[in-house]
């Protein structure tokens, strides 16, 4: 593996399957090293240059080929022998390359990049075999193989008057990238899928409250936070004990009755009132004392209001 890492290009395989590309790489590197004359006939290369060229060749040959041409010391002779042995590869590669060119179609590829890669692979093989493909042929091949659904798009690109294949392919690549970006944006938030806030702040009697999104509050009871009474914030059937001004012992008695389910008498006693009311004589009251028959006083109770014991208690301060 360490030897392969030092190679400047892939070594010539003993089967000759990469001979055409190997020849091209070898010519370029020899010229870059100033050894291009060593493979020409006749040549005036020095013996030192010939030795350098042979070292280069042997470094880029399959092990089997090294053994077969072990006694050859002239790079021009080695070059000729390899050409006679593998030059027939053109007769094998050329028909395949022609077939691939004939069947090359833009609509058969998922992306412009894949099509472009296939285009250059085929044209390179044809050039190695001596057949040159022009830009006009490459442009026409691309235009004529657009998908049938893109006939209008094909016409628009033709009208742009591209003279080089590279110009057309650059335009197609940009259009493809923009289309992919648009699709990603659409998938992130399709049309009509704008998100709504889950909580809205409103005011109720001058107090700020929050309306919760009930879609995420399944399983909770109705009327959350509000009771059946008139007081805002009272629990269902509960007692407004934190702000109620009824004496504490009556509140506790009432709450205890709710737990045991018993009917309890409630007596209201106010002491030391300064509101002009005389509460010296404590009056015994029951719930029935607060109920009025509908027949009395000709009062219409068509719309009755549910009252609880706690609703009948009024603090002294409330009588101002």
Order of alpha helices (4+ residues) and beta strands (2+ residues): alpha-alpha-alpha-alpha-alpha-alpha-alpha-alpha-alpha-alpha-beta-beta-alpha
